[in-house]
Amino acid sequence: MAGRKESPWLERKERTVLESGHSSLYVYAQKDRDIQFAKWAQDEHYAVCGGGFPIIEDREVTGAICVSGLAHLEDHKVITEVLKQMI
């Protein structure tokens, strides 16, 4: 089943978002400027690529929306397109 195969990526993207407080694409874009993000890029527990987006309530990250299975920029685009429809 495709979903099960992708779940480690979803877990890694979620961890990246929850611990950084930013989208995983932001972490990817900042990895050459931020030593912590650079370390995460080499750590199998994190996914430093697009596809994870924070849910923020009252200025606090309360969860994450994560997509996996496409190219990482496309994963990110799926999330932003859905969020645009909801706003």
C-alpha positions as semicolon CSV with decimal commas, in nm:
position;residue;x (nm);y (nm);z (nm)
1;M;0,000;0,000;0,000
2;A;0,152;0,333;-0,109
3;G;0,054;0,524;0,206
4;R;0,240;0,288;0,434
5;K;0,553;0,312;0,223
6;E;0,548;0,690;0,255
7;S;0,476;0,710;0,630
8;P;0,843;0,740;0,737
9;W;0,867;1,050;0,516
10;L;0,550;1,190;0,672
11;E;0,690;1,133;1,020
12;R;1,018;1,300;0,925
13;K;0,839;1,600;0,771
14;E;0,616;1,632;1,077
15;R;0,916;1,625;1,312
16;T;1,090;1,892;1,102
17;V;0,785;2,120;1,115
18;L;0,705;2,070;1,484
19;E;1,061;2,122;1,601
20;S;1,140;2,417;1,374
21;G;0,804;2,594;1,385
22;H;0,835;2,649;1,010
23;S;0,739;2,470;0,692
24;S;0,982;2,199;0,591
25;L;1,040;2,391;0,266
26;Y;1,153;2,693;0,473
27;V;1,396;2,466;0,659
28;Y;1,521;2,339;0,321
29;A;1,571;2,697;0,197
30;Q;1,758;2,797;0,515
31;K;1,978;2,490;0,558
32;D;2,288;2,667;0,423
33;R;2,234;2,960;0,664
34;D;2,129;2,778;0,981
35;I;2,362;2,528;1,147
36;Q;2,076;2,335;1,312
37;F;1,891;2,294;0,983
38;A;2,217;2,188;0,815
39;K;2,257;1,915;1,079
40;W;1,898;1,801;1,022
41;A;1,973;1,763;0,650
42;Q;2,217;1,484;0,746
43;D;1,990;1,324;1,008
44;E;1,755;1,042;0,906
45;H;1,497;1,157;1,161
46;Y;1,424;1,481;0,972
47;A;1,309;1,563;0,620
48;V;1,469;1,883;0,497
49;C;1,252;1,921;0,188
50;G;0,907;2,050;0,098
51;G;0,588;1,880;0,208
52;G;0,532;1,980;0,570
53;F;0,345;2,290;0,686
54;P;0,274;2,412;1,042
55;I;-0,072;2,459;1,189
56;I;-0,050;2,768;1,408
57;E;-0,311;2,874;1,663
58;D;-0,262;3,173;1,892
59;R;0,101;3,204;1,774
60;E;0,178;2,845;1,874
61;V;0,247;2,549;1,647
62;T;-0,023;2,297;1,735
63;G;0,024;2,049;1,452
64;A;0,142;1,991;1,099
65;I;-0,004;1,915;0,758
66;C;0,224;1,679;0,567
67;V;0,215;1,537;0,214
68;S;0,451;1,284;0,060
69;G;0,466;1,089;-0,262
70;L;0,540;1,357;-0,522
71;A;0,851;1,563;-0,583
72;H;0,905;1,770;-0,269
73;L;0,808;2,102;-0,429
74;E;0,487;1,941;-0,556
75;D;0,416;1,802;-0,208
76;H;0,442;2,158;-0,076
77;K;0,223;2,293;-0,354
78;V;-0,055;2,043;-0,270
79;I;-0,066;2,185;0,082
80;T;-0,063;2,550;-0,021
81;E;-0,334;2,496;-0,284
82;V;-0,563;2,326;-0,031
83;L;-0,502;2,600;0,225
84;K;-0,584;2,868;-0,034
85;Q;-0,921;2,700;-0,092
86;M;-0,994;2,695;0,281
87;I;-0,919;3,063;0,343
